[in-house]
Amino acid sequence: MTYAQIVDGLTRPDVQDIFAEADRVRREQVGDAVHLRGLIEFSNVCGRDCFYCGLRRSNRAVERYSMSIDEIYETAANAARLGYKSLVLQSGESSAYPVADVCRLLERIKRELKVAITLSIGEKTREEYASLKAAGADRYLLRFETSSSRLFAELKPDSSFDERMQCLLWLKELGFQVGSGIMVGLPGQTPEMIADDIMLMKILDLDMIGIGPFIPNPQTPLEGAVSGTLDMTLRAVALIRLVTRNTHIPATTAMGSIDKQGRQRALRCGANVLMPNVTPTRYREHYQLYPGKICIQDKPADCALCISGMVASLGRSIAQDAGHSLKSVGRGASAS
């Protein structure tokens, strides 16, 4: 798919044919089974000051929390009991947890629970990434948010676009299954920028790609900005499927937060992953990157039941494997 075709898909009025083709390619390349990733948001402490994020360090209104290592393990064990074979451990970007402690946690989860592990804990050194990989992390999610270095600098004033790209390259070199992604509808973002983003995803040959609509948070400098739309987000999902073919693509919580059918619609136009929240309920209201986040009062078992019903309503099944990358079989799949 060419750059011009991507821009056309992002801008022309009717894209039902693109949605249908993306659904066909999804079925052909990754099948009908929906992969589940149990999400553990274990800390909302963050040292970054991104203009769009509710966890930014300058937000004094948020109640900070950090789960203990034992508490994170027990949450992971509960997720495994609920049947999840793949977990995502996510936090704000900080040095609150020594890498050695995280490594011991990963080793225990891997040894006792036998699940696939994705980390989403921000930028680290190459040596730290290597330690995390050796301890049992299969995957790493690090979103670049936008391929425009200018827009990146405007939205993430204390971060470096080049350093983020370097981190993604290190992760690939070390054998991680690598995930990245963007927000759709960022202030100053154009369809051409999104097309550039999709082309970069292709170049990086990502194993996972997560995207969602930009939702302004009233406790950030972008509180008055216009939200991204579900329509443009779904267009991006479909085009990413057509360009990357067999990449794992989640129907994200943010899509469901701006439209009750958002995740279902994404699963019909290219997405094949859901990330139900297994974070203890008492912490969820404090991990809000954006307002209006769904499911913050649900218990983990409630989310599991809801997701099962959603998948069944689409005539799809829940995958019974860990959902390792189809691009990197044997490269980092240490759990089946």
C-alpha positions in Angstrom: 0.0 0.0 0.0 1.5 3.3 -1.0 1.7 6.5 1.0 -0.8 8.2 -1.3 -3.3 5.4 -0.8 -2.9 5.7 3.0 -3.6 9.4 2.8 -6.6 8.7 0.6 -7.9 6.2 3.1 -7.6 8.8 5.9 -9.4 11.5 4.0 -12.0 10.3 1.6 -15.6 10.3 2.8 -16.5 6.6 2.4 -14.0 3.9 3.6 -16.4 0.9 4.1 -14.4 -1.0 1.5 -11.2 -0.4 3.4 -12.8 -1.6 6.6 -14.1 -4.7 4.8 -10.7 -5.5 3.2 -8.9 -4.9 6.6 -11.3 -7.4 8.2 -10.6 -9.9 5.4 -6.8 -9.5 5.8 -7.1 -9.8 9.6 -9.0 -13.1 9.2 -6.5 -14.4 6.6 -3.3 -13.3 8.4 -4.1 -13.7 12.2 -7.4 -15.7 12.3 -10.7 -15.2 14.0 -9.5 -15.8 17.6 -9.1 -12.7 19.7 -6.0 -12.6 21.9 -6.4 -11.3 25.5 -3.7 -9.4 27.4 -4.4 -9.0 31.1 -3.4 -5.4 31.9 -1.8 -4.6 35.3 -1.3 -0.9 35.9 1.0 -1.2 38.8 2.1 2.4 39.4 0.9 5.8 38.3 4.1 7.5 39.4 5.7 9.2 36.4 8.8 11.4 36.0 7.8 12.7 32.5 5.7 15.9 31.9 3.9 15.1 28.6 1.3 17.7 27.8 -1.4 15.2 27.0 -1.2 12.7 29.9 -3.0 12.7 33.2 -0.1 11.0 34.9 2.3 13.8 34.1 4.5 14.7 37.0 3.1 18.3 37.2 -0.4 17.0 37.9 -0.8 17.6 41.6 -4.5 16.4 41.5 -3.8 12.8 40.9 -3.4 10.4 43.9 -0.2 8.5 43.3 0.2 4.8 44.1 2.8 2.1 43.6 2.0 -1.5 44.2 4.5 -3.6 46.0 6.4 -6.3 44.2 4.5 -9.0 46.1 1.2 -7.2 45.3 2.0 -7.1 41.6 2.8 -10.8 41.7 -0.5 -11.7 43.4 -2.4 -9.6 40.8 -0.6 -11.5 38.1 -1.4 -14.8 39.8 -5.1 -13.8 40.0 -5.0 -13.0 36.3 -3.6 -16.4 35.5 -6.3 -18.0 37.6 -8.8 -16.1 35.4 -7.3 -17.8 32.4 -5.1 -15.1 31.0 -2.0 -16.5 29.3 -0.5 -13.1 28.5 0.0 -10.2 30.8 1.0 -6.5 30.4 2.8 -4.9 33.3 2.4 -1.1 32.8 3.4 1.9 34.8 4.3 5.6 34.5 7.9 6.2 33.4 10.0 6.5 36.6 12.9 4.9 38.5 10.6 4.0 41.4 11.3 0.3 40.9 14.9 -0.8 40.7 15.4 -2.9 37.6 16.8 -5.7 39.8 13.5 -5.9 41.7 11.5 -6.0 38.5 13.8 -8.8 37.2 13.1 -10.9 40.3 9.4 -10.3 39.8 9.6 -11.4 36.2 11.6 -14.5 37.1 8.9 -15.5 39.6 6.0 -14.9 37.3 7.7 -16.8 34.5 8.6 -19.7 36.8 5.4 -20.1 38.7 2.7 -18.8 36.3 4.0 -19.7 32.9 2.5 -16.7 31.1 3.8 -14.4 28.4 4.9 -11.0 29.8 4.8 -7.6 28.1 6.5 -4.7 29.9 5.4 -1.1 29.3 7.6 0.9 31.7 9.2 3.5 29.4 12.8 4.3 28.3 15.6 2.4 29.9 19.3 1.8 29.1 20.3 -1.0 26.7 21.8 -2.9 29.7 18.6 -2.6 31.7 16.5 -3.8 28.7 18.9 -6.8 28.4 18.4 -7.6 32.1 14.7 -7.5 31.7 14.8 -9.8 28.7 17.0 -12.3 30.4 14.6 -12.3 33.4 11.7 -13.4 31.3 10.1 -10.4 29.5 8.9 -11.5 26.1 7.6 -8.2 24.8 8.0 -4.5 25.3 5.5 -1.7 24.5 7.0 1.7 23.9 4.8 4.1 21.9 6.4 6.7 19.8 3.1 8.7 19.7 4.0 10.6 16.5 6.6 10.2 13.8 6.9 14.0 13.6 9.9 15.1 15.6 8.5 18.6 15.7 5.1 17.5 17.1 6.9 15.1 19.5 8.9 17.9 20.9 5.9 20.1 21.3 3.9 17.4 23.2 6.8 15.8 25.1 9.1 18.7 26.0 11.3 16.7 28.3 11.7 13.8 26.0 13.8 13.1 22.9 12.4 11.6 19.7 15.8 10.3 18.8 16.3 8.6 22.2 12.9 7.0 21.9 13.7 5.6 18.4 17.0 4.4 19.8 15.2 2.5 22.6 12.9 0.8 20.0 16.0 -0.3 18.0 17.7 -1.7 21.2 14.6 -3.6 22.0 14.5 -5.2 18.6 18.2 -6.0 18.8 17.7 -7.7 22.1 15.0 -10.0 20.7 12.0 -8.5 22.3 8.7 -8.7 20.5 8.3 -4.9 20.1 5.1 -2.9 20.3 4.6 0.8 19.6 1.9 3.1 18.4 0.4 6.5 18.2 -2.5 8.7 19.3 -4.9 9.8 16.6 -6.3 13.4 16.7 -3.4 15.1 18.5 -3.4 18.9 18.2 -1.5 19.8 15.1 -1.6 16.3 13.7 -2.5 16.0 10.0 -3.6 13.0 7.9 -0.2 13.2 6.2 1.5 12.8 9.6 -0.6 9.7 10.4 0.4 8.3 7.0 4.0 8.9 8.0 3.4 7.2 11.3 2.0 4.1 9.5 5.0 4.0 7.1 7.3 4.2 10.1 5.4 1.2 11.7 6.1 -0.7 8.5 9.8 0.2 8.5 10.1 -0.8 12.2 8.4 -4.2 11.4 6.6 -4.0 14.7 5.1 -7.1 16.4 2.3 -5.1 18.0 0.7 -1.8 17.3 -1.5 0.0 19.7 -3.4 3.2 18.8 -6.2 5.2 20.3 -7.9 8.5 20.0 -6.4 11.6 21.7 -8.7 12.5 24.6 -7.9 15.8 26.3 -7.4 15.7 30.1 -8.6 18.8 32.0 -5.5 18.5 34.3 -3.0 19.0 31.4 -2.0 21.9 29.2 -4.1 20.4 26.4 -7.4 20.6 28.4 -9.1 22.8 25.8 -8.0 20.8 22.7 -10.5 18.9 20.5 -10.7 15.2 20.9 -9.7 12.7 18.3 -12.5 10.9 16.6 -13.4 7.2 16.5 -13.8 7.4 12.8 -10.2 8.5 12.2 -8.9 6.0 14.7 -10.7 3.2 13.0 -9.4 4.3 9.6 -5.9 4.2 11.0 -6.5 0.7 12.5 -7.7 -0.6 9.1 -4.9 0.9 7.2 -2.3 -0.4 9.7 -3.7 -3.9 9.2 -3.5 -3.5 5.4 0.1 -2.2 5.6 1.5 -4.5 8.4 -0.6 -7.6 7.5 0.1 -9.9 10.5 0.9 -7.5 13.3 -1.1 -7.9 16.5 -3.4 -4.8 16.8 -5.5 -4.2 20.0 -9.0 -2.7 20.1 -8.0 -0.2 22.9 -9.8 0.9 26.0 -9.7 4.5 24.7 -11.8 3.5 21.7 -14.4 2.1 24.1 -14.2 5.2 26.3 -15.4 7.5 23.5 -17.9 5.1 22.0 -19.7 2.2 23.7 -19.2 0.1 20.5 -15.7 1.4 19.8 -13.8 -1.8 20.6 -16.3 -3.9 18.8 -16.0 -1.7 15.7 -12.2 -1.9 15.8 -12.4 -5.7 15.9 -14.5 -5.6 12.8 -11.9 -3.5 10.8 -8.6 -5.1 11.6 -8.0 -5.4 15.3 -7.4 -8.8 16.9 -6.4 -8.2 20.5 -8.3 -7.0 23.7 -6.6 -5.8 26.9 -9.0 -6.4 29.8 -7.9 -4.6 33.0 -6.9 -6.9 35.9 -5.6 -4.1 38.1 -7.1 -4.2 41.6 -10.2 -2.0 41.5 -9.0 0.3 44.3 -6.2 1.6 42.1 -8.0 2.0 38.8 -9.5 5.4 39.3 -6.0 6.8 39.9 -4.6 5.5 36.6 -6.4 7.8 34.2 -4.4 9.1 31.3 -7.6 10.7 30.1 -11.0 11.3 31.6 -14.0 9.0 31.1 -12.0 5.8 31.1 -14.3 2.8 31.1 -14.4 -0.1 33.6 -12.6 1.6 36.5 -15.2 0.3 39.0 -15.1 -3.3 37.7 -13.5 -6.2 39.4 -11.0 -8.3 37.3 -13.5 -11.1 37.1 -16.2 -8.7 35.8 -13.9 -7.6 33.0 -13.1 -11.2 32.1 -16.8 -12.0 31.8 -17.6 -8.8 29.9 -14.8 -9.4 27.4 -15.9 -13.0 26.8 -19.4 -11.8 26.0 -18.1 -9.1 23.7 -16.1 -11.6 21.7 -18.9 -14.1 21.5 -21.3 -11.4 20.3 -19.0 -10.8 17.3 -19.0 -14.5 16.4 -15.3 -14.8 17.3 -13.5 -17.0 19.8 -10.9 -16.3 22.5 -7.5 -17.5 21.6 -6.1 -20.3 23.9 -2.4 -19.5 23.4 -0.2 -16.7 24.5 -0.5 -14.9 21.2 3.2 -14.5 20.4 4.2 -12.5 17.4 3.6 -14.0 14.0 6.6 -12.0 12.7 9.1 -13.4 15.2 8.3 -17.0 16.0 11.2 -18.4 17.9 12.7 -14.9 18.5 11.4 -14.3 22.0 8.6 -16.7 22.7 9.5 -18.2 26.0 5.9 -19.1 27.0 3.4 -21.0 24.9 
